[in-house]
Amino acid sequence: MSQQEETESDGEPSSVEEGVEKLSAAAVAAAERARLAAEQAGELPTSEEGFERAIMANPASSYVWVAYAAFFLDHADPVKCRSTLRRALESLPLAEQVERANVWLALLNLEVKFGENGAKGIVAAWKEACQSCDTVKLAEAFAPNLVEAGLRDLAVSITQTLIRRNKQSLALWQLLLQLLTGADS
């Protein structure tokens, strides 16, 4: 009996099986390298599982979280979109203020477009966002979205409320002037 036949009869892998395993391992490694290259090139995943992997790889990226939420909107599921953004807010470190503000802005925009409670829901989400973000910067980013959605009065109201708390903020006064005159930037 040859040495190869002895190995096969002992239940250990033959050289053919080892070759297949090496090819399989090489294929898996190549696929993983391709996936990483796509992520580095800025390409977004196209499946829920792909987004979950992207989140695991970069949990502090608002870009990935918001893209994941947008994935659900593309599939007509605003409920999952909202829960993904809420999950992002729970996952993002408190120190990552810019990242958290990006997610809050996405959540506020979601409330404007798909909120079931109208202005009350938007105001409730706004108040919640104000507890953990720079309200002046958030207002500067959010007010134009409210105007675009036909909610100029709400944008004015939010800005006036902020001015009462921050009378010295030139940025808020400028924003209010823009909102009242209908001027862009």
C-alpha positions in Angstrom: 0.0 0.0 0.0 1.4 3.5 -0.9 1.8 6.3 1.6 -1.0 8.3 0.0 -3.4 5.4 0.2 -2.5 4.9 3.8 -3.3 8.6 4.5 -6.6 8.3 2.7 -7.6 5.1 4.6 -6.7 6.7 7.9 -9.3 9.4 7.4 -6.8 12.2 7.1 -7.1 14.6 4.2 -5.6 13.5 0.9 -3.4 15.9 -1.1 -6.4 16.6 -3.4 -8.5 17.6 -0.4 -5.7 19.8 0.9 -5.5 21.5 -2.4 -9.2 22.2 -2.4 -9.0 23.6 1.1 -6.1 25.9 0.1 -8.1 27.1 -3.0 -11.1 27.7 -0.8 -9.0 29.6 1.7 -7.5 31.6 -1.1 -10.9 32.4 -2.6 -12.2 33.5 0.8 -9.1 35.7 1.4 -9.5 37.2 -2.1 -13.2 38.0 -1.5 -12.4 39.6 1.8 -9.6 41.7 0.2 -12.1 42.8 -2.5 -14.7 43.7 0.1 -12.2 45.8 2.1 -11.0 47.5 -1.1 -14.6 48.4 -1.9 -15.1 49.8 1.6 -11.9 51.8 1.3 -13.0 53.1 -2.1 -16.2 54.5 -0.4 -18.5 52.0 -1.9 -21.4 51.2 0.4 -22.8 47.7 1.1 -25.9 46.6 -0.8 -27.4 44.3 1.9 -28.4 44.5 5.5 -25.7 42.0 6.4 -23.1 44.1 4.5 -24.1 47.2 6.5 -23.9 45.3 9.8 -20.4 44.3 8.9 -19.6 47.9 8.0 -21.0 49.1 11.3 -18.9 46.5 13.2 -15.8 47.7 11.3 -16.5 51.4 11.9 -19.1 51.9 14.7 -18.2 55.6 15.2 -19.0 56.7 11.6 -22.2 58.6 11.1 -21.7 58.3 7.4 -22.1 54.5 7.6 -25.0 54.7 10.1 -26.9 57.2 7.9 -26.2 55.2 4.8 -27.6 52.2 6.6 -30.7 54.1 7.6 -31.1 55.3 4.0 -30.9 51.7 2.8 -34.1 51.0 4.7 -35.8 54.1 3.2 -34.8 52.8 -0.2 -36.7 49.7 0.7 -39.7 51.7 1.9 -39.2 51.0 5.6 -39.1 54.2 7.6 -39.7 52.3 10.9 -36.4 50.4 10.4 -34.7 53.5 9.3 -35.8 55.3 12.5 -34.7 52.4 14.7 -31.3 52.3 12.9 -30.8 56.0 13.6 -31.8 55.5 17.2 -29.4 52.6 17.5 -26.7 54.8 16.1 -27.3 57.4 18.7 -27.0 54.7 21.4 -23.8 53.4 19.9 -21.9 56.5 19.0 -19.6 57.7 21.8 -20.8 61.0 23.5 -17.4 62.5 22.7 -18.2 62.2 18.9 -20.4 65.3 18.8 -20.1 65.9 15.1 -21.0 62.3 14.3 -23.9 62.4 16.7 -25.2 65.7 15.2 -25.1 64.1 11.7 -27.3 61.3 13.0 -29.6 63.7 14.8 -30.0 65.7 11.6 -30.9 62.6 9.7 -33.4 61.6 12.3 -35.0 65.1 12.3 -35.2 65.0 8.5 -36.8 61.6 8.7 -39.4 63.1 11.1 -40.1 65.9 8.6 -40.7 63.5 5.7 -42.2 60.4 7.4 -43.2 61.5 10.9 -46.7 60.4 11.9 -47.2 63.2 14.4 -46.6 66.2 12.2 -45.1 69.3 13.8 -45.5 67.9 17.3 -43.3 64.9 16.4 -40.7 67.2 14.8 -40.7 69.4 17.9 -40.4 66.5 20.2 -37.4 65.1 18.2 -35.9 68.6 18.1 -36.1 68.9 21.9 -34.5 65.6 22.3 -31.7 66.5 19.9 -31.0 69.7 21.7 -30.2 67.8 24.9 -27.1 66.3 23.3 -26.0 68.6 20.4 -24.8 72.1 19.7 -28.2 73.6 19.1 -26.9 76.6 17.0 -25.1 74.4 14.5 -28.0 72.0 14.4 -30.5 74.8 13.8 -28.3 76.2 11.0 -28.4 72.8 9.3 -32.0 71.9 10.0 -33.8 75.2 9.3 -33.3 75.1 5.6 -34.7 71.6 5.5 -37.8 72.8 7.3 -38.2 75.6 4.9 -37.9 73.2 1.9 -40.6 71.1 3.4 -42.9 74.1 3.7 -42.5 74.5 7.4 -40.9 77.9 7.5 -43.1 79.0 10.5 -41.7 76.0 12.5 -38.1 77.0 11.6 -38.8 80.5 12.7 -40.3 79.4 15.9 -37.4 77.0 16.7 -34.9 79.8 15.9 -36.7 82.4 18.1 -36.8 79.9 21.0 -33.0 79.4 20.6 -32.4 83.2 20.5 -34.3 83.6 23.8 -31.7 81.3 25.3 -28.7 82.6 23.3 -29.3 86.3 22.7 -25.6 87.0 21.9 -25.5 84.4 19.1 -24.9 86.3 15.8 -25.4 83.0 13.9 -28.9 82.6 15.2 -29.9 86.2 14.5 -28.6 85.8 10.9 -30.5 82.6 10.6 -33.7 84.3 11.8 -33.2 87.1 9.4 -32.8 84.7 6.5 -35.9 82.8 7.6 -38.0 86.0 7.9 -36.8 87.5 4.6 -36.7 84.3 2.6 -33.1 85.0 1.7 -30.7 82.1 0.9 -27.5 82.0 2.9 
